[in-house]
Amino acid sequence: MKIRTGFVSNSSSSSFVIKNKKTTAQIAKIMVNIIEEDYKDDGHKGSIWYDKAMDWLALNLDYDKPIIIP
């Protein structure tokens, strides 16, 4: 996950705005839930990594360093 604090023009990455102060793990948990719901909406039963990712995120909500979840 890229974290940017200023304006970036001509960026090829997706952008979103976070209104409340949240840790990287809290943001990742929200994003993983959204991805999983989209995946299920496409007719899939659920991804293999979802439970493992959510378990780790639940135990590390104060984690504030960049993390990568496949």
C-alpha positions in Angstrom: 0.0 0.0 0.0 1.4 3.4 -1.0 0.8 6.2 1.5 0.9 9.7 0.2 0.4 12.8 2.2 0.4 15.3 -0.7 -1.0 15.8 -4.1 0.3 13.5 -6.8 -0.5 14.3 -10.5 -0.3 11.8 -13.3 -0.2 8.9 -10.9 -1.0 5.4 -12.3 -2.1 4.1 -8.9 -5.6 4.2 -7.4 -6.4 6.9 -5.0 -8.7 7.3 -2.0 -9.2 9.7 0.8 -9.1 8.7 4.5 -11.0 11.1 6.7 -10.3 9.8 10.2 -6.9 9.0 11.6 -6.5 5.2 11.2 -3.5 2.9 11.3 -2.3 1.1 8.2 -3.8 -2.2 9.6 -7.2 -0.6 10.2 -7.2 0.7 6.6 -6.1 -2.7 5.3 -8.9 -4.4 7.2 -11.5 -2.1 5.6 -10.0 -2.7 2.2 -9.8 -6.5 2.5 -13.5 -6.6 3.5 -14.4 -4.5 0.4 -12.3 -6.7 -1.9 -13.8 -9.9 -0.4 -17.4 -8.6 -0.8 -16.7 -7.8 -4.4 -15.2 -11.2 -4.9 -18.3 -12.9 -3.5 -20.6 -10.6 -5.5 -18.9 -12.0 -8.6 -20.2 -15.5 -7.7 -17.1 -16.9 -5.8 -17.4 -18.6 -2.4 -14.6 -16.6 -0.9 -10.9 -16.2 -1.2 -8.3 -18.5 0.4 -6.3 -15.7 2.1 -9.2 -13.8 3.6 -9.4 -15.5 6.9 -5.7 -15.5 7.5 -5.4 -11.8 6.6 -8.3 -10.9 8.8 -6.9 -12.9 11.7 -3.6 -11.1 11.4 -5.2 -7.7 11.0 -7.4 -8.2 14.1 -4.4 -9.0 16.2 -2.4 -6.1 14.8 -4.8 -3.1 14.5 -2.1 -0.8 16.0 0.4 -1.8 13.2 1.2 1.4 11.4 4.0 0.4 9.0 3.3 -0.3 5.3 2.0 -3.8 4.7 1.2 -5.8 1.6 -1.8 -8.2 1.5 -2.0 -10.2 -1.8 
